[in-house]
Amino acid sequence: MDLRGQGRSTWTPGRYSLDIFGGDLVRFIDRVIKRPVVVCGLSSGGVIAAWLSAFAAPGQVHAAVYEGAPLFASQTDPAVGPSIRQGAGPMFRLWHKWLGPQWTIGDFAGMQASMGREIPAWMLAALRQMAPDGTAGPPAAPPQDLREYDPEWGDAFVSGRATVNCDHESMLRQVKVPVLFTHHFHHVDPDTGNLLGAITDLQVRRLRQLIEETGNSFTYRAFPSMPHSMHGYDPTTYVATITGWASKVAAGPAIARST
C-alpha cells in the first residue's frame, strides 16, 4: 500500500503523522481487506506496523512484522538511543530545503551539488553501505520514488510533528500481538554517537523489553549485512523469514504490508 505522501497516494500538506497514517490503515483493513491480518512494514512502515499492533481495532491484527523499523530512532527526543537528527534527519532536511514541500522548489541539480557540503560524511558512508549495490552514487535525474515523495513528509519527522502525539515508548507498552523484528545493517559511530542504519542494538533491547512486558512474544532476526529493504533486495529470504514465523503465531491470515 502507498501511504499518503508517497507512491501514488495523494500528498496531504499538514497531514503527516503516525496517528493519521495508522488511522488510514485501520480503515483500509476494515473496508478493503475485511478480515484479520498480519501487518508488515519497512522503515517508517515498520513504525506504523507498531502503531497498528498497539492501536488497531480489536481483532483486526493477528501479529506484526517490523522490518528495519526506526523505533525510537525516528523521534526527536527518544526515550533511549540516538534521535532522528543523529540518523536520517540531515537527508530529510536536504530534500525539504532543495525540493520544497510538494516539490514547490524542485531544484534537484542544486540538491545534488550541495550534498558534499550539507550531508555529513558519516551519512554518506551509511548510504553507501545501506544501498543494495554498496555504491549509492548520485543519479542524473530524480528517481521515480523521489518524484512521488512529498519532502514535507520527512520534515514532519525531523521537526517532531509526525510523532508529537505518539511517543514510541508509550505506544510499545500497548502492543497487543506477537511481533517479529528484522534488524539489518547498523552501526553507531563511536566518535559522534550518530547512527548508521535504522535502529541501534540498545534501542532494540528496549523494544524487546517493552513488548515482552505486555505478555506478547518478541522474535528477533538479525541480518547484519542486509541493506535497508530486505523485501526489495532479497525477497526470498524475506518471504521465508516471515512465513516461517507466521505459521507458528498466526496461521492463515491475509498479509498487509506498508512501506
N, C-alpha and C positions, 0 to 999 in steps of 0.2 A: 504494500500500500504506500502511495506517495502522501506524506503528511503535508499539511499546509506549509507554504514557504519553500517547498522542494518538489522536484519532479514535475509532473503535470498538474499538480494541485494548485489552487489559487494562492497568490501572495495576499496576505492579510495584514496590512500595516497596523501596528499597535496591538496585535492579537497573537503573540508568540509566547506561550508559557506552558509549563508541564501540565498544569490543570486543564488548559484548553486542549492541548494535544490528547491528553487522556480522555477527556470528555468526548472528543471526536470519535475515539476508538470504542468507547463504551457504546455509543450509538451505532457504530458500524457493526459491532458484534451482535447487537440486539436486532438491528433491522436488516442486515445483509446475510451474515453467517447463520444466525438464528439457532445456534447450539453452542455448548461449551467448547472452549478452545485451549490449546497450549499456545501461549503468545510468545513470540521470539523477536528480539530486536538487536540490531547492531549499533554500537556507539550511543548516540542520543536515543536511538530506538530502544537500546537496552535499558536506558534510564526510564523511558516511557513504559517498557515492559515491567519494570519495577513498580512504577506508579499503578499499573493495572493489577499487578499481583497484590497490591495493598488496597486499592480503592475501587476496583471494578464492582459492578453489581453482584450480589450474591449468586453463586452458581455459574457465572459467566466464564471464569478462568479455572482450568484444572491445574495448570502448572505454568512456569515461566522460565524462559531462557534469556539470560543476559549475556549477549555476545560482545566481548570487549567493551563493556559499558563503563563510562567515566563517572561512576557514582562517587560522590564527594568531590572528585577532581573537576567536575563541571560547575561547581559552586564558587561564588566569590569569597565566601567565608566558611569553608567546610569544617566539620567537627574534628576531622583528622586528615593529615597529609596536605600536599600542595593544592593550591586553588587553580581555577581556570587561567588566572593570569600567569601562572608558572607552567602552563601547558599550552593548549591550543589558542589561548586568548590573543596573542600577537597576530596570528594569521587571520582570525576573525576581524580584528581591528583593521588590518591592512585591506581586506576585502571591503569593509564598510567605508573606509576612507576613500579608496580609489574607484570603487564601483558604485557606491551610494546605495541607500535604501531603494529597493525596487529598481536597481540599476539606473538611477537617475543621473549618475555621473558617467559610468561606463568607460573609464579610462584604463583599459586593460593593459595597453602598452606602458603607460606610466606606472602602473602597479608592478609590472614585470621589472621595469628598470629600477624601481625603488626597493626590491626585495632584499638585496645585499645590504642596504642601509637600514631598513626598518625591521627586518626579521633577524632575531638573534642567531648567532652561529649554532647554538645548541638545537634550535628548532629546525634549521636547515638540515643538520645532521640527522635529526629524528625523521624528517620527511623522507630522506634518502633510505633510511633503514626500514621505515614502515611501508614504503612503496613496494608493490609486488615484484618489480624487477631490480629494486635496490638503487635506482638512479634518481628518480623524481626530477628529471630535467624539465626546464620551463617549456610549456607548449607555445607554439607560434600564435595560436588563436585560442579563445576561451573554449574549454571542453564543454560538451553538452550539459553535463551535470551542473557545472558552474553557471551556465546560461539560464538554467531552470531554477537556480537558487536565489533567494532574496537575501542580500547581505544584512538586512535588518535582523534576520533570524539569529545569526551568530552574535551580533551586537547585543541582542536581548540576553544572551547568556553571560557575556563579558561584563555587562552593566549590572547583572543580577536581576533584571526584570523577569526573566523566564523562571526563576526559582524563588522569587521573593515570598510566595505563599506556600512553598513546598520544600521545606528543609529535608535533606535526604535522610538524616538520622531519624527524624520523626516519622518519615514515610516508611523506612525499613522496619521500624518497630511494629508496623501494622500489616506486614506481609502475611498472607493467609494461605499460601500454596507452596508446594515444593519448588525449589529453584536449582537450575543448572547455570553455573558461571564459567565461561570460557575466557581464559586470560592469555593474551597474545604478547607480542614483543613489548617490553617495557624496561626502563632504566631510569634511576634517579641520579642526576649529576651530583657528585659528592661536593663540588665546589659551590654550587648555587642552590641546590635543592630543587632545581627545575625537573619536570617530569618529561621524559622521552617515552611516549606511549600514552595509553588511555587511563591507567589506574595503577597505583603502587601496590606492593605486597602488603604494606601496613594498612592501606585502605581496604584491601580485600579481606584481611583478617578481621577488621571491624565489621565489614559487611557480613561475613560468616557469623560472627558473634551475635549480631542483631537478629539475623534471620533464625538462627538456631534457638535463640531465646524466645521466639514466638511459638516454638514447638514444631516448626516445619523443617524438612530436610534441606540441606545445602550441599550440592555436589559441585566440586571444583575440578576443572580440567585445564591443565597448563599446556600451552603451545608456545614456548618462548621464542621460536623462530618464525612464527606465523605473522604475516602482515596484518594490518588493522582489520580488514574484512576477510574472515575465513570463508564465509559462504561465497564470496566472489572469487577468491584466489584458489581455494581448494574445496570445491563443493562436495566432493566425495567424502572427505574427512568430516566436513560439516554435517552432512546427512547421516553418516554412520554414528557420529557422536550424539546427535540429538535423538535419532530413532532408537538407539540402544538404551539411552536413558529414559526416554518417554515410554518405552514398552514396559518399564518397571514401575513408573509412577502414575501414568495416565494413559492407559491403553485405549486407542481408538478415537481420540478427539480430532477435530479439524485443527489445522495449524494456521495461525495468522502471524505474519512477520512484518514488522515495520522497520524502516531504515532511516 
